[in-house]
């Protein structure tokens, strides 16, 4: 390892012991980075100074647009403010709180150039949740969008580590405290000469289990994900326009809407609070070519497609939660586009199993992204036979390093990242999702994966959303319960519940039909759209 540039050694001191790390594999030539590496220099400075991309559009919003050279100028001024006015030193943790805008993206890059560590938070987090993150990461500096300041101020009162806070406005931002400080700064900033293994960000998991963890990623990790999925699977280029609803605080959104476009010389459209309807309008207006969204968001857009112009779309990526085959087929029928499925995790930073659109199979996630290896293991860590469900294990150029968390030993075993997903592999080497390992339902001695049943339920015309969980049952151990959100205009009742149960029986083994059908107005989800089954289980247990 090259000598760290971090003056503040907090992240280094609270990283897992080296023997608890996963195996890091840099097999591809494009993954062999130099020992001194700053991801903002690679993504931005080299784009302007070496690749000649300065005048290309980089980031835009409904009201603003920045070329690569304009983005660098803004980033450099923000970095000066962070260092010269706020007193940050390399290794300090900097909280970013805001909706998706070019300004938030510029702040993230400025934090990297200054050698600090970005801790980007979801806009909807409340004071209690923010305080947990600030305390866990010992955040010392923060940038906060003015409209979101209230909850952060409430959290700050109980967080003595947070000593400097500056507000910014939306993507125009002329009247913000940050804009005023930037206006007084000269152009240019010499990036900190960080080591490739210096930590660049701490990403907190979005809470599907209710207990967020901080995943640490280095400058090398950032550039590694840029060298894998977007180049081998997306096949995108400099003329592409990326967009999607995922927050930049979600590593899925960070890669899709900032890292990947900049690495390719492309541009990204950032939307502060996109609904399905607003996203479709933006796709038509800005001629978006590359869309990243969760399967839930694709399902929400489906009934709104009539009369919308999505002809500019070339590729659509679904990740963040399992993609049901029914959603895959419905999107292709409506748009002619084969969704690119993918699984990634906060712990590995981005997608590690997928397939090109032309090679994608409905119901299968895909194969390991070039640069990664994957296996399905039994409880003893041995590979299982094709068709047998086991634990998904992954290794490659990125991997899990939790910030001061004993759960590291559960996630990393034998050099593998054990993602918590139950998978099986078919005869052609495609990986198929069965369930989260903690979501497997054991009813009368049978292991049942909820997503399989949900996929069938979603194929019924009455069902807009659904979730299947196991609930306590004296006779069977667990009984299958389906929580159903109906499409608008439909009325819930016993007759429809029976119809849905029979719909499952016709396509799956009868014991997989839910014994209980509950109609609900909505399902509990994280801000990133991930289903929180644990809340449904807690309700049933209570």
PAMI-503139 format. One record per residue (C-alpha): residue number from 1; x, y, z. Coordinates in steps of 0.1 Angstrom, whole numbers. Example, Ala and Ser with C-alpha at 12.3 -4.5 7.8 and 13.67 -1.06 7.14 Angstrom:
BEGIN
+-----+-------+-------+-------+
! num !     u !     v !     w !
+-----+-------+-------+-------+
!   1 !   123 !   -45 !    78 !
!   2 !   137 !   -11 !    71 !
+-----+-------+-------+-------+
This chain:
BEGIN
+-----+-------+-------+-------+
! num !     u !     v !     w !
+-----+-------+-------+-------+
!   1 !     0 !     0 !     0 !
!   2 !    11 !    35 !    -8 !
!   3 !    14 !    60 !    21 !
!   4 !   -20 !    76 !    29 !
!   5 !   -26 !   113 !    23 !
!   6 !   -51 !   114 !    51 !
!   7 !   -41 !   137 !    79 !
!   8 !   -72 !   125 !    98 !
!   9 !   -67 !    87 !   102 !
!  10 !  -103 !    80 !   114 !
!  11 !  -113 !    58 !    85 !
!  12 !   -80 !    39 !    84 !
!  13 !   -81 !    33 !   122 !
!  14 !  -117 !    20 !   121 !
!  15 !  -115 !    -2 !    91 !
!  16 !  -117 !   -40 !    96 !
!  17 !   -85 !   -59 !   103 !
!  18 !   -68 !   -69 !    70 !
!  19 !   -75 !  -106 !    76 !
!  20 !  -112 !   -98 !    77 !
!  21 !  -112 !   -81 !    42 !
!  22 !  -125 !  -100 !    12 !
!  23 !  -101 !  -110 !   -16 !
!  24 !   -96 !   -81 !   -40 !
!  25 !   -91 !   -92 !   -76 !
!  26 !   -77 !   -69 !  -103 !
!  27 !   -76 !   -94 !  -132 !
!  28 !   -85 !   -70 !  -160 !
!  29 !   -58 !   -47 !  -174 !
!  30 !   -81 !   -16 !  -169 !
!  31 !   -82 !   -24 !  -132 !
!  32 !   -45 !   -19 !  -126 !
!  33 !   -45 !    16 !  -113 !
!  34 !   -14 !    35 !  -100 !
!  35 !    -8 !    36 !   -63 !
!  36 !   -15 !    74 !   -62 !
!  37 !   -50 !    80 !   -74 !
!  38 !   -77 !   107 !   -69 !
!  39 !  -110 !    98 !   -84 !
!  40 !  -120 !   134 !   -90 !
!  41 !   -88 !   140 !  -110 !
!  42 !   -95 !   109 !  -131 !
!  43 !  -131 !   117 !  -137 !
!  44 !  -129 !   155 !  -142 !
!  45 !   -94 !   169 !  -145 !
!  46 !   -82 !   144 !  -171 !
!  47 !  -115 !   148 !  -190 !
!  48 !  -107 !   184 !  -195 !
!  49 !   -69 !   185 !  -197 !
!  50 !   -61 !   152 !  -215 !
!  51 !   -92 !   139 !  -232 !
!  52 !  -105 !   172 !  -247 !
!  53 !  -140 !   169 !  -233 !
!  54 !  -141 !   204 !  -217 !
!  55 !  -169 !   218 !  -238 !
!  56 !  -191 !   187 !  -237 !
!  57 !  -222 !   188 !  -216 !
!  58 !  -215 !   171 !  -182 !
!  59 !  -244 !   177 !  -159 !
!  60 !  -278 !   193 !  -163 !
!  61 !  -311 !   198 !  -145 !
!  62 !  -344 !   212 !  -157 !
!  63 !  -330 !   247 !  -150 !
!  64 !  -293 !   245 !  -154 !
!  65 !  -265 !   229 !  -174 !
!  66 !  -227 !   226 !  -169 !
!  67 !  -200 !   216 !  -193 !
!  68 !  -170 !   196 !  -181 !
!  69 !  -149 !   227 !  -178 !
!  70 !  -177 !   246 !  -160 !
!  71 !  -182 !   217 !  -137 !
!  72 !  -145 !   217 !  -129 !
!  73 !  -145 !   254 !  -121 !
!  74 !  -174 !   250 !   -97 !
!  75 !  -158 !   219 !   -81 !
!  76 !  -125 !   237 !   -76 !
!  77 !  -141 !   267 !   -59 !
!  78 !  -161 !   245 !   -36 !
!  79 !  -129 !   226 !   -27 !
!  80 !  -113 !   259 !   -18 !
!  81 !  -142 !   268 !     4 !
!  82 !  -141 !   234 !    21 !
!  83 !  -104 !   237 !    29 !
!  84 !   -97 !   274 !    32 !
!  85 !  -130 !   286 !    49 !
!  86 !  -142 !   255 !    67 !
!  87 !  -108 !   242 !    77 !
!  88 !  -112 !   206 !    64 !
!  89 !   -81 !   184 !    62 !
!  90 !   -77 !   152 !    42 !
!  91 !   -95 !   123 !    59 !
!  92 !  -122 !   144 !    74 !
!  93 !  -158 !   131 !    69 !
!  94 !  -181 !   155 !    51 !
!  95 !  -218 !   150 !    51 !
!  96 !  -237 !   159 !    20 !
!  97 !  -275 !   165 !    23 !
!  98 !  -295 !   175 !    -8 !
!  99 !  -317 !   164 !   -37 !
! 100 !  -301 !   154 !   -70 !
! 101 !  -287 !   186 !   -86 !
! 102 !  -255 !   196 !  -104 !
! 103 !  -245 !   215 !   -72 !
! 104 !  -247 !   184 !   -50 !
! 105 !  -227 !   164 !   -76 !
! 106 !  -201 !   192 !   -77 !
! 107 !  -198 !   191 !   -39 !
! 108 !  -192 !   154 !   -40 !
! 109 !  -164 !   158 !   -65 !
! 110 !  -149 !   187 !   -45 !
! 111 !  -148 !   166 !   -13 !
! 112 !  -128 !   140 !   -33 !
! 113 !  -104 !   167 !   -47 !
! 114 !   -98 !   179 !   -11 !
! 115 !   -89 !   144 !     0 !
! 116 !  -119 !   142 !    24 !
! 117 !  -145 !   114 !    27 !
! 118 !  -180 !   119 !    13 !
! 119 !  -209 !   108 !    35 !
! 120 !  -240 !   115 !    14 !
! 121 !  -273 !   112 !    31 !
! 122 !  -308 !   105 !    18 !
! 123 !  -329 !   137 !    16 !
! 124 !  -358 !   123 !    36 !
! 125 !  -338 !   112 !    66 !
! 126 !  -349 !   127 !    99 !
! 127 !  -328 !   141 !   127 !
! 128 !  -326 !   109 !   146 !
! 129 !  -313 !    90 !   116 !
! 130 !  -289 !   118 !   106 !
! 131 !  -275 !   118 !   141 !
! 132 !  -268 !    81 !   140 !
! 133 !  -248 !    86 !   107 !
! 134 !  -230 !   116 !   119 !
! 135 !  -220 !   100 !   152 !
! 136 !  -210 !    67 !   135 !
! 137 !  -188 !    84 !   109 !
! 138 !  -177 !   112 !   133 !
! 139 !  -187 !   137 !   106 !
! 140 !  -169 !   171 !   111 !
! 141 !  -182 !   191 !    81 !
! 142 !  -215 !   193 !    62 !
! 143 !  -231 !   208 !    32 !
! 144 !  -269 !   210 !    33 !
! 145 !  -295 !   222 !     8 !
! 146 !  -313 !   251 !    25 !
! 147 !  -347 !   235 !    22 !
! 148 !  -335 !   204 !    41 !
! 149 !  -317 !   223 !    69 !
! 150 !  -342 !   218 !    97 !
! 151 !  -336 !   181 !   104 !
! 152 !  -299 !   185 !   102 !
! 153 !  -299 !   214 !   126 !
! 154 !  -319 !   193 !   150 !
! 155 !  -294 !   164 !   146 !
! 156 !  -264 !   188 !   150 !
! 157 !  -275 !   197 !   185 !
! 158 !  -266 !   162 !   197 !
! 159 !  -235 !   157 !   175 !
! 160 !  -205 !   175 !   189 !
! 161 !  -182 !   162 !   161 !
! 162 !  -200 !   183 !   135 !
! 163 !  -182 !   217 !   137 !
! 164 !  -187 !   233 !   103 !
! 165 !  -219 !   236 !    82 !
! 166 !  -226 !   255 !    50 !
! 167 !  -259 !   257 !    31 !
! 168 !  -264 !   256 !    -6 !
! 169 !  -294 !   262 !   -28 !
! 170 !  -307 !   243 !   -58 !
! 171 !  -288 !   239 !   -91 !
! 172 !  -288 !   277 !   -97 !
! 173 !  -278 !   285 !   -61 !
! 174 !  -268 !   322 !   -66 !
! 175 !  -282 !   332 !   -32 !
! 176 !  -268 !   304 !   -11 !
! 177 !  -241 !   307 !    15 !
! 178 !  -219 !   283 !    -6 !
! 179 !  -224 !   304 !   -37 !
! 180 !  -214 !   336 !   -20 !
! 181 !  -182 !   319 !    -6 !
! 182 !  -174 !   304 !   -41 !
! 183 !  -178 !   338 !   -58 !
! 184 !  -149 !   351 !   -36 !
! 185 !  -126 !   323 !   -45 !
! 186 !  -101 !   322 !   -75 !
! 187 !  -103 !   294 !  -100 !
! 188 !   -82 !   263 !   -97 !
! 189 !   -74 !   239 !   -69 !
! 190 !   -46 !   214 !   -66 !
! 191 !   -61 !   181 !   -58 !
! 192 !   -48 !   162 !   -28 !
! 193 !   -24 !   134 !   -39 !
! 194 !   -44 !   106 !   -23 !
! 195 !   -34 !    70 !   -23 !
! 196 !   -55 !    47 !   -44 !
! 197 !   -65 !    29 !   -12 !
! 198 !   -74 !    61 !     7 !
! 199 !  -111 !    60 !    16 !
! 200 !  -132 !    83 !    -7 !
! 201 !  -167 !    76 !     6 !
! 202 !  -187 !    60 !    34 !
! 203 !  -220 !    48 !    21 !
! 204 !  -247 !    39 !    46 !
! 205 !  -270 !    10 !    37 !
! 206 !  -306 !    20 !    30 !
! 207 !  -321 !     1 !    58 !
! 208 !  -340 !   -30 !    45 !
! 209 !  -330 !   -47 !    77 !
! 210 !  -336 !   -17 !    99 !
! 211 !  -300 !   -13 !   111 !
! 212 !  -278 !     7 !    86 !
! 213 !  -241 !    -1 !    82 !
! 214 !  -213 !    21 !    68 !
! 215 !  -195 !     7 !    38 !
! 216 !  -162 !    22 !    31 !
! 217 !  -149 !    26 !    -5 !
! 218 !  -116 !    39 !   -18 !
! 219 !  -106 !    60 !   -48 !
! 220 !   -95 !    27 !   -64 !
! 221 !  -130 !    13 !   -58 !
! 222 !  -147 !    43 !   -74 !
! 223 !  -126 !    39 !  -106 !
! 224 !  -129 !     1 !  -106 !
! 225 !  -167 !     2 !  -109 !
! 226 !  -163 !    27 !  -137 !
! 227 !  -140 !     2 !  -155 !
! 228 !  -164 !   -28 !  -152 !
! 229 !  -202 !   -25 !  -156 !
! 230 !  -206 !     6 !  -178 !
! 231 !  -179 !    -5 !  -203 !
! 232 !  -187 !   -42 !  -205 !
! 233 !  -225 !   -43 !  -201 !
! 234 !  -239 !    -9 !  -209 !
! 235 !  -219 !    -3 !  -241 !
! 236 !  -227 !    34 !  -237 !
! 237 !  -206 !    63 !  -252 !
! 238 !  -200 !   100 !  -251 !
! 239 !  -232 !   109 !  -268 !
! 240 !  -254 !    93 !  -242 !
! 241 !  -276 !   111 !  -217 !
! 242 !  -281 !    92 !  -184 !
! 243 !  -309 !    98 !  -160 !
! 244 !  -329 !    81 !  -133 !
! 245 !  -347 !    86 !   -99 !
! 246 !  -321 !    71 !   -76 !
! 247 !  -306 !    96 !   -51 !
! 248 !  -268 !   102 !   -53 !
! 249 !  -267 !    90 !   -17 !
! 250 !  -276 !    55 !   -30 !
! 251 !  -246 !    40 !   -45 !
! 252 !  -268 !    27 !   -74 !
! 253 !  -276 !    64 !   -82 !
! 254 !  -240 !    76 !   -76 !
! 255 !  -226 !    53 !  -102 !
! 256 !  -255 !    56 !  -127 !
! 257 !  -258 !    94 !  -125 !
! 258 !  -223 !   107 !  -118 !
! 259 !  -195 !    82 !  -119 !
! 260 !  -204 !    63 !  -151 !
! 261 !  -214 !    93 !  -173 !
! 262 !  -182 !   112 !  -164 !
! 263 !  -160 !    81 !  -169 !
! 264 !  -175 !    78 !  -205 !
! 265 !  -174 !   115 !  -214 !
! 266 !  -212 !   114 !  -215 !
! 267 !  -237 !   136 !  -196 !
! 268 !  -263 !   131 !  -169 !
! 269 !  -297 !   147 !  -162 !
! 270 !  -303 !   152 !  -125 !
! 271 !  -338 !   155 !  -113 !
! 272 !  -344 !   168 !   -77 !
! 273 !  -376 !   149 !   -69 !
! 274 !  -387 !   128 !   -99 !
! 275 !  -421 !   111 !   -99 !
! 276 !  -427 !    85 !  -126 !
! 277 !  -447 !   110 !  -146 !
! 278 !  -420 !   137 !  -143 !
! 279 !  -393 !   113 !  -152 !
! 280 !  -412 !   103 !  -184 !
! 281 !  -416 !   140 !  -193 !
! 282 !  -379 !   146 !  -187 !
! 283 !  -369 !   117 !  -209 !
! 284 !  -389 !   132 !  -238 !
! 285 !  -377 !   167 !  -233 !
! 286 !  -340 !   160 !  -228 !
! 287 !  -338 !   130 !  -251 !
! 288 !  -324 !   107 !  -225 !
! 289 !  -308 !    76 !  -238 !
! 290 !  -298 !    56 !  -207 !
! 291 !  -322 !    50 !  -178 !
! 292 !  -314 !    35 !  -144 !
! 293 !  -343 !    27 !  -120 !
! 294 !  -356 !     2 !   -96 !
! 295 !  -381 !   -25 !  -109 !
! 296 !  -408 !    -8 !   -87 !
! 297 !  -402 !    25 !  -106 !
! 298 !  -405 !     7 !  -140 !
! 299 !  -438 !    -8 !  -129 !
! 300 !  -451 !    26 !  -118 !
! 301 !  -442 !    41 !  -152 !
! 302 !  -458 !    13 !  -172 !
! 303 !  -494 !    26 !  -170 !
! 304 !  -482 !    61 !  -178 !
! 305 !  -464 !    52 !  -211 !
! 306 !  -494 !    58 !  -234 !
! 307 !  -488 !    89 !  -254 !
! 308 !  -453 !    94 !  -240 !
! 309 !  -423 !    98 !  -262 !
! 310 !  -396 !    74 !  -250 !
! 311 !  -381 !    69 !  -285 !
! 312 !  -347 !    83 !  -274 !
! 313 !  -341 !    55 !  -249 !
! 314 !  -314 !    30 !  -260 !
! 315 !  -310 !    10 !  -228 !
! 316 !  -327 !     7 !  -195 !
! 317 !  -311 !    -8 !  -163 !
! 318 !  -331 !   -23 !  -134 !
! 319 !  -314 !   -28 !  -101 !
! 320 !  -318 !   -21 !   -64 !
! 321 !  -343 !   -50 !   -59 !
! 322 !  -352 !   -82 !   -77 !
! 323 !  -366 !   -77 !  -112 !
! 324 !  -397 !   -99 !  -117 !
! 325 !  -400 !  -116 !  -151 !
! 326 !  -435 !  -101 !  -154 !
! 327 !  -421 !   -66 !  -152 !
! 328 !  -394 !   -75 !  -177 !
! 329 !  -419 !   -87 !  -202 !
! 330 !  -443 !   -59 !  -197 !
! 331 !  -416 !   -32 !  -202 !
! 332 !  -404 !   -49 !  -234 !
! 333 !  -439 !   -52 !  -248 !
! 334 !  -446 !   -15 !  -240 !
! 335 !  -413 !     0 !  -252 !
! 336 !  -394 !   -27 !  -273 !
! 337 !  -365 !   -24 !  -249 !
! 338 !  -351 !   -54 !  -230 !
! 339 !  -344 !   -44 !  -195 !
! 340 !  -308 !   -49 !  -183 !
! 341 !  -312 !   -66 !  -149 !
! 342 !  -284 !   -63 !  -123 !
! 343 !  -276 !   -70 !   -87 !
! 344 !  -252 !   -49 !   -68 !
! 345 !  -248 !   -39 !   -32 !
! 346 !  -237 !    -9 !   -11 !
! 347 !  -209 !   -32 !     2 !
! 348 !  -195 !   -38 !   -34 !
! 349 !  -205 !    -2 !   -45 !
! 350 !  -223 !   -12 !   -77 !
! 351 !  -235 !   -40 !  -101 !
! 352 !  -215 !   -72 !  -102 !
! 353 !  -239 !   -96 !  -119 !
! 354 !  -258 !   -86 !  -151 !
! 355 !  -259 !   -93 !  -189 !
! 356 !  -261 !   -72 !  -220 !
! 357 !  -296 !   -64 !  -232 !
! 358 !  -293 !   -89 !  -261 !
! 359 !  -281 !  -116 !  -238 !
! 360 !  -306 !  -110 !  -209 !
! 361 !  -331 !  -137 !  -200 !
! 362 !  -363 !  -128 !  -183 !
! 363 !  -362 !  -142 !  -147 !
! 364 !  -324 !  -144 !  -146 !
! 365 !  -301 !  -117 !  -132 !
! 366 !  -273 !  -126 !  -156 !
! 367 !  -237 !  -136 !  -152 !
! 368 !  -207 !  -121 !  -133 !
! 369 !  -198 !   -87 !  -148 !
! 370 !  -163 !   -90 !  -163 !
! 371 !  -138 !   -83 !  -135 !
! 372 !  -159 !  -101 !  -109 !
! 373 !  -163 !  -138 !  -100 !
! 374 !  -194 !  -153 !   -84 !
! 375 !  -205 !  -186 !   -69 !
! 376 !  -234 !  -202 !   -51 !
! 377 !  -222 !  -218 !   -19 !
! 378 !  -238 !  -241 !     8 !
! 379 !  -236 !  -234 !    45 !
! 380 !  -201 !  -249 !    47 !
! 381 !  -188 !  -227 !    19 !
! 382 !  -188 !  -254 !    -8 !
! 383 !  -202 !  -247 !   -44 !
! 384 !  -236 !  -263 !   -49 !
! 385 !  -247 !  -281 !   -81 !
! 386 !  -266 !  -262 !  -109 !
! 387 !  -303 !  -257 !   -99 !
! 388 !  -296 !  -259 !   -62 !
! 389 !  -303 !  -228 !   -41 !
! 390 !  -275 !  -215 !   -20 !
! 391 !  -258 !  -184 !    -7 !
! 392 !  -245 !  -159 !   -34 !
! 393 !  -208 !  -152 !   -30 !
! 394 !  -189 !  -126 !   -50 !
! 395 !  -153 !  -113 !   -52 !
! 396 !  -137 !   -88 !   -75 !
! 397 !  -121 !   -53 !   -75 !
! 398 !  -145 !   -40 !   -48 !
! 399 !  -157 !   -56 !   -16 !
! 400 !  -170 !   -51 !    19 !
! 401 !  -152 !   -31 !    45 !
! 402 !  -176 !   -20 !    72 !
! 403 !  -169 !    10 !    93 !
! 404 !  -162 !    -3 !   128 !
! 405 !  -190 !   -30 !   126 !
! 406 !  -188 !   -66 !   139 !
! 407 !  -211 !   -77 !   110 !
! 408 !  -180 !   -77 !    88 !
! 409 !  -173 !  -113 !    98 !
! 410 !  -208 !  -124 !    86 !
! 411 !  -205 !  -106 !    52 !
! 412 !  -169 !  -117 !    44 !
! 413 !  -162 !  -154 !    47 !
! 414 !  -133 !  -173 !    31 !
! 415 !  -124 !  -143 !    10 !
! 416 !  -159 !  -141 !    -5 !
! 417 !  -185 !  -113 !    -1 !
! 418 !  -216 !  -132 !    11 !
! 419 !  -243 !  -108 !     0 !
! 420 !  -272 !  -122 !    19 !
! 421 !  -290 !  -134 !   -13 !
! 422 !  -301 !  -169 !   -21 !
! 423 !  -294 !  -178 !   -57 !
! 424 !  -292 !  -207 !   -81 !
! 425 !  -273 !  -212 !  -113 !
! 426 !  -288 !  -228 !  -144 !
! 427 !  -270 !  -251 !  -169 !
! 428 !  -259 !  -221 !  -190 !
! 429 !  -243 !  -203 !  -161 !
! 430 !  -270 !  -177 !  -156 !
! 431 !  -276 !  -167 !  -120 !
! 432 !  -312 !  -167 !  -107 !
! 433 !  -325 !  -149 !   -76 !
! 434 !  -345 !  -170 !   -52 !
! 435 !  -348 !  -147 !   -21 !
! 436 !  -329 !  -128 !     4 !
! 437 !  -315 !  -155 !    27 !
! 438 !  -334 !  -139 !    56 !
! 439 !  -366 !  -138 !    35 !
! 440 !  -368 !  -176 !    28 !
! 441 !  -401 !  -189 !    42 !
! 442 !  -402 !  -223 !    57 !
! 443 !  -437 !  -237 !    56 !
! 444 !  -444 !  -273 !    66 !
! 445 !  -407 !  -281 !    60 !
! 446 !  -406 !  -266 !    25 !
! 447 !  -382 !  -237 !    16 !
! 448 !  -402 !  -211 !    -3 !
! 449 !  -388 !  -180 !   -20 !
! 450 !  -411 !  -150 !   -18 !
! 451 !  -401 !  -134 !   -51 !
! 452 !  -412 !  -164 !   -71 !
! 453 !  -448 !  -160 !   -58 !
! 454 !  -447 !  -122 !   -61 !
! 455 !  -437 !  -126 !   -98 !
! 456 !  -468 !  -147 !  -104 !
! 457 !  -491 !  -123 !   -85 !
! 458 !  -477 !   -93 !  -104 !
! 459 !  -488 !  -110 !  -137 !
! 460 !  -524 !  -107 !  -125 !
! 461 !  -540 !   -76 !  -140 !
! 462 !  -554 !   -64 !  -107 !
! 463 !  -521 !   -63 !   -89 !
! 464 !  -500 !   -31 !   -88 !
! 465 !  -476 !   -41 !   -60 !
! 466 !  -472 !   -71 !   -37 !
! 467 !  -451 !   -86 !   -11 !
! 468 !  -451 !  -122 !     3 !
! 469 !  -439 !  -129 !    38 !
! 470 !  -440 !  -158 !    62 !
! 471 !  -462 !  -153 !    93 !
! 472 !  -463 !  -175 !   124 !
! 473 !  -486 !  -205 !   121 !
! 474 !  -491 !  -231 !   148 !
! 475 !  -497 !  -260 !   123 !
! 476 !  -472 !  -253 !    96 !
! 477 !  -445 !  -232 !   114 !
! 478 !  -451 !  -204 !    89 !
! 479 !  -480 !  -195 !    66 !
! 480 !  -477 !  -175 !    34 !
! 481 !  -492 !  -141 !    35 !
! 482 !  -496 !  -119 !     4 !
! 483 !  -498 !   -81 !    10 !
! 484 !  -515 !   -67 !   -22 !
! 485 !  -517 !   -31 !   -35 !
! 486 !  -544 !   -31 !   -62 !
! 487 !  -544 !   -10 !   -94 !
! 488 !  -566 !    22 !   -92 !
! 489 !  -603 !    17 !   -95 !
! 490 !  -604 !   -19 !   -82 !
! 491 !  -623 !   -30 !   -51 !
! 492 !  -607 !   -54 !   -26 !
! 493 !  -628 !   -84 !   -13 !
! 494 !  -629 !  -121 !    -6 !
! 495 !  -637 !  -129 !   -42 !
! 496 !  -606 !  -112 !   -55 !
! 497 !  -585 !  -127 !   -28 !
! 498 !  -597 !  -162 !   -38 !
! 499 !  -590 !  -154 !   -74 !
! 500 !  -555 !  -144 !   -67 !
! 501 !  -549 !  -176 !   -47 !
! 502 !  -561 !  -196 !   -76 !
! 503 !  -540 !  -176 !  -100 !
! 504 !  -509 !  -188 !   -81 !
! 505 !  -521 !  -224 !   -78 !
! 506 !  -524 !  -225 !  -116 !
! 507 !  -487 !  -215 !  -121 !
! 508 !  -469 !  -229 !   -91 !
! 509 !  -471 !  -258 !   -68 !
! 510 !  -504 !  -255 !   -47 !
! 511 !  -485 !  -252 !   -14 !
! 512 !  -470 !  -219 !   -27 !
! 513 !  -504 !  -202 !   -29 !
! 514 !  -507 !  -176 !    -1 !
! 515 !  -531 !  -188 !    27 !
! 516 !  -536 !  -151 !    37 !
! 517 !  -543 !  -123 !    14 !
! 518 !  -543 !   -88 !    28 !
! 519 !  -551 !   -57 !     7 !
! 520 !  -532 !   -25 !    15 !
! 521 !  -529 !    10 !     3 !
! 522 !  -491 !     9 !     1 !
! 523 !  -461 !   -13 !    10 !
! 524 !  -433 !    -2 !    34 !
! 525 !  -402 !     8 !    14 !
! 526 !  -369 !    26 !    19 !
! 527 !  -363 !    60 !     3 !
! 528 !  -345 !    42 !   -25 !
! 529 !  -376 !    21 !   -32 !
! 530 !  -364 !   -12 !   -16 !
! 531 !  -392 !   -33 !    -1 !
! 532 !  -389 !   -36 !    37 !
! 533 !  -403 !   -71 !    43 !
! 534 !  -390 !   -70 !    79 !
! 535 !  -417 !   -44 !    87 !
! 536 !  -444 !   -67 !    74 !
! 537 !  -430 !   -96 !    94 !
! 538 !  -428 !   -74 !   125 !
! 539 !  -465 !   -64 !   120 !
! 540 !  -475 !  -101 !   118 !
! 541 !  -454 !  -111 !   148 !
! 542 !  -469 !   -82 !   168 !
+-----+-------+-------+-------+
